Each structure stands twice: as C-alpha cells, then as structure tokens.
Amino acid sequence: MSRDHVESAPRGSAETEYLELLARDASVEAYEQPVLLARAAGRDTERLAALERARLLALRVRAELEGRRRREAELSALFETAHDLAGLRDVDAVLQAIVQRARSLLGTDVAYLTLNDPERGDTYMRVTEGSVSARFQQLRLGMGEGLGGLVAQTTRPYVTDDYFRDGRFQHTLTIDSGVRDEGLVAILGVPLMLGPHVIGVLFAADRRARVFERGQIALLGSFAALAAAAIDTANLLTETRAALAGLERANEIIKDRSAAIERASEVHDRLAELVLRGGGVHDVAAAVAEILDGTVEFTEADAAPTAPLEASRADGHAVRHDGDWIAAVTGGGELLGALVLRGHRALDPVDQRTLERAAMVTSLLLLARRSAAEAEQRVRGELLDDLLDARDRDPRLLRERAARLHADLDAGHVVLAARLDGPAADADEEAAARRRLWSAASHLAATRQGLAAARDGGTVLLLPLAAGDTATDAARRTARHLGTAVHQPVTVGASAPVTDLATHPEAVAAAYAEGRRCLDALRLLGRAGDGAAAEDFGFLGLLLAGERDVAGFVDRTIGPVVSYDERRGTELLRTMEAYFACGMSPARTKDALHVHVNTVAQRLDRVGRLLGVDWQQPARALETQLALRLHRLAAPDRR
C-alpha cells in the first residue's frame, strides 16, 4: 500500500485493511505495515490508535482461525488414518502415512517408529520420516535402552527437552551416536500398545530445544494407537493367509475363514464410513448391533460392571460377563466408558475383534468431540472474560464473536455468580470439584446460548432470559441444575436483567458484582445450595443491587396503593402513614386525620385488598414503612 493511499484512506477503513489481510491469509509481519505507513504519513494519534486496535483484533482472529485449522487438520488426519486402516492392504504404506502425518501436524523435524523383535530380543527402526542419517535409519538397540526403553518399561509417554542432558534413561554409545548424527535435541516418545503389551514406540523429534504441549502428546498417542491397530490387523491378515495355505484340504474351513475376513473388512469400512460422515457413538453401537445380530449399548464407566471393565481395559480385549461381552473404551489411558454386547454367550474371534474395533472407534469419536467441546468452552470463556474486564471493545466484533457461539448480546440476560458450598477433603478434591462446576456451567451455557467462565474461585454465567422468566427463576433453576451435575450444593446469586451488552460491556462487570453480593448474602443467611436475586431480599435488596433501584422497590412494595390514589384522588397513602405513626391504632389514627373511625377502617380494608391481607405482618410492615418514607422523600411536596 502506498503512502498516498494511506493518507487518502477514510478514517473508518482500519477494519477494512485488516479484513483484507485476513481474507488473503497474510503473514504476521504484514499486519505491521498499515500502522508503519500511517506513522510515516504523519497521521493523527486517533487514527494510529484505531489502526493499532484493529491490528490487535485482527491478529487475535488470525490466531483463532489458525487454531481451528490446526484442530481440523488433526481430526482430518486421524479420520484419514482410520480410513486407511479400515481398508488396510499394505501395512508399510499405512505406517509410513501415520509417521508422515504425525510429523506434519506436530511440526517436528523428524518422526520415526520402532518395533520390538521378539526373536532377536532387541528393537529396530521400522519407519522414518525427515531423517538424513543412514546410521540413525538402521539403528538396532537392546530392550530397555534409550528413551524408547523408558517408554516401553513404563507404558507411558515420555518427553525430553535436551536428550543428551537427560539422565532418566539408559544412554548407550550406539544410540547416542545415531541421535548425534541426526542432530536431535528434543524427543517425544509414546508407546504402541496391543492390550497390555508394548510392541514398539512412535517418536517425534526436533533438532532444537522444544517443549511439547499436552495436546500434541495426546495427538501422537492417537496416532500410536492407530499404528498398533494397523500392525495388529496386518498380523491378523498374515495369520489368516497362513491358515488358508495350511488348510487346502478343508475347503469348507477355507470358505468360512474367507467369509469371516470379508465380514471383518466390511465392518472396518462401515465404521470408517460412519466416522467420515460425522456419525456419533450411538451410530457405531447401532451398526455393530446389526452386524453381530445382538443388542449393543454404550455405557458410562460408572454404569458398567467394575471387574470385567477393568479386565478389558488391562487386556485390551472384550471380556465375557454373565452372558454379555464388555469392551472397554479408553483414550490416552483414561477410561471413557464401555461397549456392552448383550445376548451372545459365545463369539468367534472375528466378531470379538469387531466389538473391540468398535470400542476403539468409539474412543476416537469421544476424544474428538471432547476436544471440540473444550475448544468451544474456551472460546465462550474468553468472550465472557472480555466482557467482564470491560475494556474498550468494538460492539460489532463482540456481536460477531457471540453470533459464532449462537449467543445474542442484544437480548436480555442475567449474570449469575455460582460457587460450591460442599465440604472438600483436601485441596486436590476442591480443585477437582471446581473443574466439575466449570464443566457443568459451560455445558449449561452452551445449551442455553449463553457464556460461562471460571472466576474468583467459582463460576460466572451470562444466560439469556426467556419471556416471562425472572432473575430469581434463573438463579434457582441454575442452582438446582449445577448442584445435580456436580453432586454438591451450589449457591447462585443473580443480577437484575441487563441488555445491550455489545454496546455497554461494562454492564456485565457491574451485574457480576451485584450477583456476587447476592451470593454472599445467601451464604451469610445459611441458604447454601439456593439461588436468589436482589429483589428477593426486600429492602435489603437495595443494599445488594448495583443500581440501588429505589423506585423499583417502592413500586414492588406499595405500587398498587400509589396508583389507586393517583387514579381516584383518595388518601390511602396518607392514611397508611398516619396509621403507622399512631402505633397501628385505628382510634388514634382517626384523631390524627380528623375522620370517623369507620372511614379509617374502610381505607385500611382497601389497602389490604390492594397489597394483600398480610401487609400488616411485622416483616411486610417494616418494608411498607420504608417504602412510604422513600416515596415521600422522592416527592417532598406531596400532601
């Protein structure tokens, strides 16, 4: 962009310039250019500030888009690899593809896969990608040596930021020479597991110091699971071919085995098709139920029998239990649930493997959906944090960010402050309970088109108010919902309704402060596990409310009497003031007003019909007297 173009550009074009950079996916350095050109052109401070704000917002959007593209690429690579596995013909090609994709997605210099050789009692390099050293590509190392030996012994991922300075594993001259030839520094290794047995290790490595993130470790673990499945499938196919070659005289057995293989291939293709078209866990269960001619259900881990579930998890195979078959669904070492096949007392090996493959596909689906859900929760929390911090925000960008989350900042909302009130045994248990609260609040916000974030030891929610709903209703409903979800009492304080939050984001912070005051009041009153808004505390609500809504309190307390006097020209308010001033004695009231006692009785009866028969009870009488005093102070000339 030329200097003349910058000087002649309209003042409102800052966003347009950066939108153009976003549209053409420009490099990060390109985002500095408009600001530099504007400074060179001597533009005013306001214009430079606008450009700087637009630059920061554009860079944030660019980072978010890059993150989404990266997550989509990871899921796509996993699905493509699962599809390759379903149609497995060449195990070397599948393993090579897995290593290539792992290296590409993690952005490492080298990726490689080693396998154990039971016959020779050592480990050898099977596949490499990005390697330039012949010695490294031909390495063979003894069992338990090097970083791979540590991974194999512990069956857990291990990462080293500096290989040669790491003393946790056994260094040998052969391995260190190969690593030095390749120039590797940072190395991440994850185990290839078949049931409880480690058959090899998948590595990703850089020629410079690097810290691998938790998501990258989990991603490499997913690729390792697929690699192990590919090897297992290849072994099964090899065993099948050997069996067919050895059973030429038994034609019927050959036909049966061929049919079993064909069915297994059909199962793989069908499951892969389900994954690729976006099917869910229950779709997988339905497909396997049809294939195995039985009833298949996905259950949560706490709903399945403990002993067979743990046995399946440890062994990696489906386990028979009381006429059912149970296959553990695990991911990254975490127990996610189980697939239960009912009505089959016996399964042939292929059908058993089908159930186990379905459990593996189910785990991939659950992990993928969890990653997507966690990403959405983080985005919702970031938007609410921005609103709470009340920094200068562009209303249009706030609306666009909210719209991507199906939230409408122009609608009426209520801000809710939620906090756990159950006892915690220790700090770890308390932290776990807070995480459960945040997760439940995030799920509620997503289903209600709202926002949620963790803050001040609890959770804050911004939820839309439905027609006819009140802040009190929202607070009590939310307290019940979250308490049920986390199995602990959850206390919730609500603000008064707020609107037009994109234009006035500072209202969110004020409403949150009001909600926290209500929350503190509930806890002081011993109402743990309940929900309330400022309006529920009567005149105390004036102290809790952020805006000190005096007119609202007067209207809620004596509004019908005020309206009646204004319409009819009566003196009910004056009568009530005299009645309270005379100690609630009708006889003394009639002397103060110079009217007959029957007139006083008739007026008080009218007040009872307008306010309710309990208006003279002590609790309401106190609020009524305060409302009368505030009403008179608001209109001192009233007679």
N, C-alpha and C positions, 0 to 999 in steps of 0.2 A: 504494500500500500504506500503510495507516495505521500510526501509532506503536504502537497496541495490538497490531496484527498482528505487527509486528517483535518486540515484547517477548515475545509468546507463542509465536513460531515455534520449533520444535525446533532444537537445535544442529546437527543434520545436514542442515538444509534449505538451506544455502548453495548447493549444486549445483542443487537443485530450482528455486530462484528464478531462477538464471541460465539453466537449461534452458528455463524458461517464456519468458524474454526471447528466447532463441534461437528457440524454436518460433514466436513471433509476429513474428519478424524486427524486433525493436525497434531504435530508433535507438541510436547510440553513447552519447548523453547518458543514456539510460535505464539504462545499466549502472552509473552512479554512484549511483543512487537507493537501492538496498539498503544500501550502505555508509554513505551520509549519514544514512539513517533509523536505522541501528543505532548510529551515533555519537550522534545526537540522543537515542536511548533510553538511552544510558549503558551499552551492552553491554560485556562484558569484552574484554580485549585478545585473548584466544584467538579469540573469536567474530569480532572485527573482522579479525584476520589470516586466518581461514578465508574470510571474505567477500572479502577483497582477493585471495587466491589464486584463488578461484573466478571473480572478475571478470576477472583477467588471462587465465585459461584460456578463459573464455567469449569474451572479445574476440579471442583467437587463433583459436578455432574459427570465430567470425563472419567474421574476415578471410579465413580459408581458404575458407569457403563462398562469400563474395563473389567471391574469385578464381576459384573453379571456375565460378560462374555467369557471370562475365565471359568466361572462356575458352569455355564452352559457347555463350554468345551470339555470340562471334566466329565459331566454327565454323559455327553455325547460319546466321548471316548470309552467310557465304561459300557454304555449300551452297544457300541460298535464291537467292543471286545466280546461282550456276551453273545452277540450275534455270530461273531467268528467262531466262538466256542460251540454254539448250537449246531453249526454246520461244519464242524471240525473235519478236515481231511488231511491236513499237514500240520503236525504239532510244531515243527520248527518254524513254519510261517506264522502260526498264532503266537508263539513265544517271542519271535522277532518283533511282531506288531505290538505286543504288550510292552516290551522294553522300549521300543521307539516312542510309543505314546507316553509312557512314564517319563522319559527324558524330556519330551517336548512340553508336557504340561507342568512339570516341576522346574523347567528351565535350567537343567543342570548340564554340565559339560559332558558327562559320561553316565550311562546306565548299563548295568550288566546283571546277569543271572547265573548263579552257581547251583549245581545239583550234587547230591551225595552219590557216591559209587560204593554200594554195599560190598561188591566183590573185591575191590581193591582196598576198601577201608579208608578212603580219602574223599576229597571234594574236588570237583573240576569245573572250569569255566564253560558254561553251555552257550550263552548268547551275550554279545557285547554290542553297544551302540555308542559311537563317539570316541572309541578307543583308538590310539595311534601306536601303541607299543605292542610288538609281536610277543615279547616275553609276558606281558600282562595278559594277553588274549589266550595264552597257552598255560596259564598257571594251574598247578595242582597243589593242594595243601592238605595237611593232615587234619583229621577230625579235631575240633576244639581249638584250632589255631586262628589267630587274627580276629577282626571284628565279627566276621561271619560265624566263627566258632562261638563267640559270646551270644550272638543272636540265637544260634541253634540250641545252645545249652539252656537258655532261659525262656525260649519260645516267645520272646518279646522283641519289639523294635528297639534298635539302639542307634544313636547318632553321635558322631564325634565332630567337633568343630575344627580340631587340629589332630590328624591321625598320628603323627609321629610323637606328639607330646602326651598322648592319652595312654595311661598305664592300666586301664581297666581290663584289657585283654592281652593275650599272649602274642608278642611280636616275634617273628622269625625272620631270618635273613632272606629266605626265598620270597615271602610275602612282601616284606619291606622293600626289597629290590624292585619287584614288579610295580608296587604302588609308586615308588620314587621315579621309575622310568615313565610312568603315566603322568606324573606330576600332580597326583591327587592330594587334597588337603582335607576338605570336609566330606564326610561319607555318612550316608544313612542306609541302614540295612533292616529289612523286615523279613520274617520267616515265611516260607512256603509250607503250609500245613496240610497233611492228609490225615484227618482225625487228630489224634494226639501226637502224631509223628512229624518231625521236621524233615522234609525231603530236599531242602535247598534254601537259598536266600536270594532275595531280589534287592539290588543296590541302586542308589542314585548318588552321584559324587560330583564335586566341583574341584577345580584346580585353584581355588582360593577359599579363604575362611568364609563360612556361611552358617547362618542359623536357620534350621528347617522349622517351619511353623507346624502346629498341631494338625491343621487341615491337610498339609502336604504329606505328613506321616500317615494319616488315615487314608489318603488317596493312594499312596504307594501300597498300603496294606490291602486295599481293594484289588489293585492290580495283581498283587501276590496271590490273593485268593483265586482270581481268575486263572493265573498261571498254573497254580496247583491243580485246579479243576481241569485245565487243558491237558496236563500231564496225566492226571488220573484217567481222563477219558481216552487219551491215547493208549494208556496201558490196558484199559478195558478192551479197546478195539484190537490191540495186539493179542491179548488173551483169547478173544473171540476168533480171530483168524487162525490161531494155533489150534484151538479146539476144533474148528471146522476141518482143518487139514488132517487132524488125527482121527476124525470120526467119519471118514469117507464111506465106510461100510454101513453106517447107520444113517440112512437117508432121512428118516423121519426126524431124528435128532437134529440133523443139519437144517431141515426146514424150520423146526421150532426155534432154533437159535437165530436163524436169519430173520424170522418174524419178530423175535424179541429185539434184535438190533434195529430193525426198521421202526418198531414202535418207539424205542428209545430216541432215535433220530427225529421221529415225528414229535415226540414230547419236547425235545430241545427246540425245534423250530417253532412249535406252538408257544412255548414260554417266551422265546425271544420276540416273537411277533407281538405278544401281549405287552412286553416291556417297551417295544419300539412305538406302539400306538398309544402309550400312556396309560395302560391298564393299572389297576390297583391290586392290593393284597388279596381282596376277596375275589377278584377276577382270576388270579392264579389258583386260589383254592378251588374255585368252581371248575376250572379247566382240568386240574388234577383229579378232582372227584369224578368227572366224566370219563377220563382216561382209565382210571383204576376201578371204575364202577363201584363207587362207595361214597361215603359222606366225609368231606374234608373241611375242617374248620381251622381258622387262625385264632389262637387264644393268647391273651397276655401271659407273661411269665408267672405272675402270682396266681393265675387261674388253672395252671396245668399241674399235674402230679409232680412233686418235687424230685423224688428219687429217679424215675425214668428220664425226666427232663435233664437232670444233671449228668446222667449216664450218657445220654445222646450228645450233650454238649461236649463231654470229655472225649467220647469215642469218635464223634463226627458222623455217626450213622443213626438211622432210625431205630428205635427201641420198642419192642413189643411190651404192652402193659394191659392186662385184663381184656384181651380180645381187641384192643386198639393198637395203633402204631403211632409213636410220637417222635417227631424230628425237630430238634432244637433249631431255632432261628437266631443266629448270632451275627455280630458285626463288630470288628475291631476289639474282640474279647468281651464285648458286652452281650448279655442275654436279652434279646428283644422280644421273645415270645416262643410259640411252638405251632407247628402244623400237626393236627391230630387227624389220622385216618381211622374212621370207625367202621366196624362190620367186616373186617378182614382178619381172620385168625392166622393166615399164612400169606406170605408174599414171596414171589420169586425174586432173585437178586436184581433183575432189571426194574421190576416195579418198586422194589425198595429204593433203588438208586434214583428212580423217578421222583419219589417223595423227597429224597434228600436234595436232589437238584432243585425241586420246587422251593424247599426251605432256603437254599442259597439265593435263588432269585428273589424270594420274599425279603431276605435281609438287604439285598441291594436296593430294592424299592423303598424299604423303610428308611435306610440311610440317606438315599437321595431326597426323599420327601422331608426328612428331618433337616437336612442341610438347607433346603429351600425355605422351610418354615423358620429356621433360625435366622436366615438372611432377612426374611420379611420382618421378623420381630426386631432385629437390629435397626432396620430402616424406620419402623414405626417409632422405636425408642429415640432415635436420633432426631426425628421431626418434633416429637414432644419435648425433647431436651432443648431444641432451638426455640420453641415457643415459650418454655419456662424461663429460659435465660433472658428473654425479652430484648435481645439485641436488634439492631436495625435490620429488618428483613423486607424483601420485596414481596408485597402481597400476591403478585401474580405467580412468582415462583413457589410461594408457600401453597397456593391453591393447586398448582400443577403437581407438586410433590404429594399433597394429600389426595388428589384425584387418582394418582397411580396406586394408592392404597385403598381406593374406594371410600375415602372419607370426604365429607363436605364441611369445610371450615366456616361457611356462611350460615349453616344451620345452628339451631340452639343446642348447646352442650352443657354438661355438668362436669366439674372437675372433682374427682374422688381421691382422697388420701386413704390408703389401706395399710394396715400394719398387723403383724401376727401378735396374738396375745396368749399363746400356749407356752408352757414351760419348756425349756431346752436343757438337755443333759449337759452339753458342752458346746464349745464354740463351733466345732465341726457340724454338729447336728443343727445348730442355729443357722449356720451358713447354708446348709442343705435345705432347710425349711424356707429360707428367704428365696433360694433359687426356685423352689417349687411354687412359691407365691408369685414370683415374677413370671414363670412359665404359664401358670393358670391365668394371670391377669392379661398376658399377651394374647393367649388363645381367646379369652373373652373379648378383648378389644378387636381382634381380627374378625370374629364372627358378628360383632356389632358395628362394624365400620368405624371404630374408634382408634385411639392410640394408647400406649402404655409404656412406662419406663420405670426403672428402679431408681429410687431416690430417698435419701435420709433414713436409711435402714428399713424402708418399706417400699411400697409401690404407689405410683400415681397413675390414674387413668383419666382419659378425656373421652367421654361417651356421649353420643347424641341422645337427646330427649325425645321420646315418641310423643305423639299427640295425646294429651290428657295425662301424661306422666309428670311426676313431680320429682324434685331433687331428693326428697325423703324416700320415695318409692325406689329410686335408682340406688340410693345408699343401702337400704335394707336388702334389696334383691342382690346387690353385688356382695354384701357381707355373707349372705347365705351361700351364694354360688362359690365364692372363693374358699369359704370355710369347708364346704363339702369337698372341694377339689384337693385341698392340702391336708385335710383331716385334722385341722386345728382351728380354734376360734380366730376369726379375722374381724377386726374392728374397722369401720369405714366412716369417714367424715366427708360430707358433701358440701360443695359451694352452692350459692344461688346460681340459676341458669345464666350462661354467658353466650353472646352471639358475636358474629362478625369478627372472628378471631384472626383471619388473614390480615385485615386492616389494622386491628388493635391486638397484636400478640401479647402486649403487656398485661392484658386482662387475664391471661392464663396464669401468670405468676401470682397475681392478686387473689384469684379464685383458689389456687392451690394453698395459699397461706390461710384463707378462710376455712378450707376443708381440713387443714391440719389443726386449726383451733377447735373445730367441732370434734375431731378425733381425740384431742387431748381432753376435752370436756367429757366425752363418753367414758374414757378410761378413768378420770377422776371420780365420776359418778358410779363407778363399778359396773358399767354396762359393756363389758368386754364381749366381743363377738356380735355386737349390734351395729346398726347403721343409722345415721341421722344427719339432718341439715340444720342450719342456724334457726330456721323457722320453727323447729320442734322444741326449742328451749324457751319459748315465750319471750319475756323481756330480757332474759339472759342472751337470747339470740342477737340483741342489739350490740352486745359486747363481743360476740363471736363473728358477726357479719363484717366483711371487709368494707362495705359501703355505708354502714350504720343506717339502715333503711328505716328511719323513724316513721315516715309516712306509711310504709307498708305495715309496720307493727300496729299503728293506730287503726288503720283500715281493717286489719285482721281481727282486732280486739273489739272495737266499738263502731266499726264502719256502718253497720245497718242502722244504728241509732242516729248517727250523724246524717245519713241520707234521709231518714224519716223526718228529722227536724227540718232539714232543708226543703223537703217537698211539702210538708204540711204546715210549717211555721209553728210547730209545737216547741215545748221547752223540756224535752226528756233529758237532754244533757245537763241542763241547769238543775233539774230535779235530782239526777244521779249525784251531782257534785254536792248538793245540799244534804242528801241522804247519807253519803259517806262522812261528810263533815259533822253531822249530828249523831255519829256513832251508830248509823243504820237504824235509827228510831223514827218511825213514821210520825209519831206525835210531835217530836221536836222539829222534824222536817217541815211539817205544815205551818208551825210558828215562824220558821225561818223564811218560808216562801209566802206566808200570809195567804194560804189557801186552806180549803177544808181537807180534813184527813182522808176523806174518800177520794178526793182528787189525787192526793199523793199515792194512795193505793192503786188507783186506776192507771196512773202513769208508770208505777213500778211494774204492774202487771203487763203493760205494753212492752216495757223493756225486756221482761222475761220472755215474751213471745218473740222478740227480735233477736235476743242474744242466747236464748236457751235457759231452761229452768235452773241450771246450776251456776248462773252468773254471780250469785252472792256467796258461793262457796269460797273458803279462805284463799285457795290457790288462784282462782279466777278473779276474786275481788281485788287482790293485790295488783294483778296485771291490769284490771279495769281502771283502778285508781291512777296507775301510772299513765295509761293511755289518755285518760281525761286530762291529767296535768300536762302531758305533751301536746295534746290538742289545743288546750288553752294557750300554752306558750307559743304555739305556731300561729295563733290568731288572737293576740292580746286585746284587740278592740271588740271582741265578741261579748255581747251582753248575756 
